[in-house]
């Protein structure tokens, strides 16, 4: 019986050693520092109704909200947008509020400020 316990302990030590030898490094889901400024968050909104000014913005994890004015003159309008960071491209992209806000898929901070306005 004693030899059985010794053999089991030896097998366990060998198994743990093999597992440690084959350990791999996993990459983080997002870079340590995402660009969270008005310029980076405004970049996806270009064209005829581009961002003219930013009233407020904020980021948490890979998501952000942007309160901005787009367009000029009669086409000027205040908007609230939700964005998601595309790690493969290294840029922020518009995220569908219908997809993310309705199903509460956002961090609480972005959910509150990005989904509870116009």
C-alpha positions in Angstrom: 0.0 0.0 0.0 2.8 2.4 0.8 4.4 1.9 -2.6 1.1 2.7 -4.3 1.0 6.1 -2.5 4.6 6.8 -3.5 3.9 5.9 -7.1 0.7 8.0 -7.2 2.7 11.0 -5.7 5.4 10.5 -8.3 2.9 10.4 -11.2 1.3 13.6 -9.8 4.7 15.4 -9.6 5.5 14.3 -13.2 2.1 15.5 -14.5 2.4 18.9 -12.8 6.0 19.3 -14.2 4.8 18.4 -17.7 1.9 20.8 -17.5 4.2 23.6 -16.3 6.7 22.9 -19.2 4.0 23.2 -21.8 2.4 26.4 -20.4 1.7 29.1 -22.9 1.2 32.8 -22.7 -2.2 34.2 -23.6 -2.5 37.6 -25.1 -4.8 40.1 -23.4 -8.1 40.8 -25.1 -7.3 44.5 -25.5 -4.1 46.6 -25.5 -3.2 48.0 -22.1 -3.9 51.6 -23.3 -6.6 52.3 -25.8 -6.8 55.7 -27.4 -9.6 57.3 -25.6 -9.8 60.9 -26.7 -12.2 63.0 -28.7 -10.2 62.7 -31.9 -9.9 58.9 -31.8 -13.6 58.4 -31.0 -14.7 60.9 -33.7 -12.6 59.3 -36.5 -15.3 56.8 -37.6 -17.8 59.6 -38.3 -16.7 61.3 -41.5 -18.4 62.1 -44.7 -21.3 64.7 -45.1 -22.3 64.5 -41.4 -18.9 64.4 -39.8 -18.3 65.3 -36.1 -18.0 69.0 -35.6 -17.7 69.1 -31.8 -17.6 66.7 -28.9 -19.6 67.5 -25.7 -18.6 64.4 -23.8 -17.1 60.9 -24.2 -15.8 58.0 -22.1 -14.3 54.6 -22.5 -14.4 51.4 -20.5 -12.7 48.2 -21.7 -13.2 47.9 -25.5 -16.3 50.1 -25.6 -16.9 53.9 -25.6 -19.7 56.5 -25.9 -19.5 59.8 -27.7 -21.9 62.8 -27.3 -21.2 65.0 -30.3 -22.6 67.4 -32.8 -22.5 66.3 -36.4 -23.2 68.4 -39.5 -23.4 72.2 -39.8 -26.2 74.7 -40.4 -29.6 73.2 -41.0 -28.1 69.7 -40.9 -26.5 70.2 -37.5 -27.7 67.6 -34.9 -26.6 66.3 -31.5 -26.0 62.6 -31.4 -25.0 59.9 -28.9 -23.0 57.1 -30.4 -21.6 53.8 -28.9 -18.3 52.5 -30.2 -16.3 49.3 -30.0 -12.6 49.0 -30.4 -11.4 46.8 -33.3 -8.2 45.4 -32.0 -7.1 43.9 -35.4 -7.3 47.4 -37.0 -6.4 49.4 -34.0 -9.4 51.8 -34.4 -12.7 52.6 -32.9 -15.8 51.7 -34.9 -19.5 52.4 -34.6 -21.3 49.8 -32.5 -25.0 49.3 -33.1 -27.0 50.7 -30.2 -29.9 48.4 -31.1 -27.6 45.4 -30.7 -25.6 46.4 -27.6 -27.9 48.7 -25.6 -31.0 46.6 -25.8 -29.3 43.5 -24.6 -27.0 45.2 -22.0 -23.8 43.9 -23.6 -21.8 47.0 -22.6 -19.8 47.9 -19.4 -22.2 49.7 -17.0 -20.5 53.1 -17.5 -20.8 53.0 -21.3 -24.3 51.5 -21.0 -25.5 54.4 -18.8 -24.0 57.3 -20.8 -24.2 55.8 -24.3 -27.7 54.2 -24.2 -29.8 56.5 -22.0 -30.0 59.5 -24.3 -31.1 60.5 -27.8 
